[in-house]
Amino acid sequence: MNALTKLQATWLDWFNPEGREQKIKDYIALANKFIWKRQGSFLAAAILAAIYFDAITVFGYYSIVVLTELLDVRLGWSAKNWDGQDLITGRKILKRIAINTTISAVAISAFIINIAVQQAAPGHFTPLFFMLSASVFAAMYNSQMSGILLLRLSIYMFAFVYIALLDVFRFTPPLSSNIWLELWTVIFVLYFIGDIAMKFYLGYQWNIKQMDRLKEENERTKAALEVKSQFLSVVSHELRTPLTSIIGSLELMKNNKAQAFPDSLMPVLNIAARNGHRLHALVEDLLDLQKLEAGEMVFEFKPMDAGDLVREAIDATAGYASKVGVQVEIDACEEGCVIKADQKRLIQVLNNLLSNALKFSDEGAVVTVNVSAIDDRVRISVQDEGVGIPDGVRDVVFGKFTQVDSSDIRKVGGTGLGLNISQQIIERHDAEIDYVSEVGKGTTFHLEFNRLTDATGDSETFRDVTQAA
Ligand code: ADP
């Protein structure tokens, strides 16, 4: 490939917007964002120059600069609707950016060179500083596209050198004069401008790469979560059906009305049934967790009395309470404790809190359930006199598959999922769940809901899609 074809290939590649959407969009967004900042500095420079030099030519060039800004604004409008997919439009936008950049850089350089030309005495402090400001501004804000940055800086560099050479040609001074020193200084400063531009460009490239990496990671995480969710769903469903019939058969055998099995078999049957129920509870928890995380759990919110809900949950756990020898007392407000809730899901949460309170209490202890209205809130609390929870383990209590003291819990059983599921369900109710506890004295879990003053409030079915998105 000879040099010309190489240059042509680079040029064509440069005009290929594929994979450059982000850069083009960033470039246009920044150009539009800083339009007033740019306009402010152009106007300030024009006013300053108009006071000391010929105001008519100064404002003449300034008008051209403003005109190129208008072209940029128009470009911003037409690029707004570009979806990044249509390559022909992308190529057109790129070409317009290049043309606008050329006109704008030439106009700015001409504006500044005009000042230098009007300076009769040697030395061009003001125009050179104007050039420096314009170059640094470009280096800072045009770093999204290397070609465009290079184009603008090349024009500026030409203007820089032109201004410095003006006096060399005008006065043909000896090498020892200040005019030559000014020229060498300009070349020295040009190197720094190039360096700054490079730093900003590399910084921007690094940011883009990091963003791409983050996007990729995000996609991979999403895909892995999707697979995990499907796996959980399939396995749980496949387990649930046979498990239900196994548990049913074991219960039948345990009841053993026909005395078909010897009594010596009963302990084994009891263990098998107990473990069957455990496994069933785990499968149910896994399915709930998967539904919550996939945003597939359907909630049917209706206004209901919190006291009624609590009584229903206490009835449901009465068998377990008498089995472990713990008494459950209720202190519920008679009226005015209406909340908007999904009955089935809230009963599930209350069952979890109650069975935990019973599970961690000693025989003969009392568990108290309280329902009360405080201002515009309804509070349900479940208080036990059990083992308590040590400080600093909130994440473990509400975590997935986590238990505070696994050795202790093994005695009483549990999956470590109940409170995590409860927390997610309560959050979907726009409510709060928390606890206070003292080791050896007991624990109080409480739920807090918005209180409905109008019990006829609308019902609504709510598929929890927030999580799935
Ligand atoms: P599990 O199925 O193990 O009960 P949970 O998510 O319901 O799972 O509870 C998580 C852990 O929080 C329990 O294993 C236990 O360590 C602690 N915990 C929950 N409720 C109580 C309570 N009332 N008293 C003491 N510890 C509790």
Boltz pocket constraint, residues with backbone or C-beta under 6 A from the ligand:
constraints:
  - pocket:
      binder: B
      contacts: [[A, 352], [A, 353], [A, 356], [A, 357], [A, 360], [A, 384], [A, 386], [A, 387], [A, 388], [A, 389], [A, 396], [A, 397], [A, 398], [A, 399], [A, 402], [A, 403], [A, 404], [A, 405], [A, 409], [A, 413], [A, 414], [A, 415], [A, 416], [A, 417], [A, 418], [A, 419], [A, 420], [A, 443]]
      max_distance: 6.0
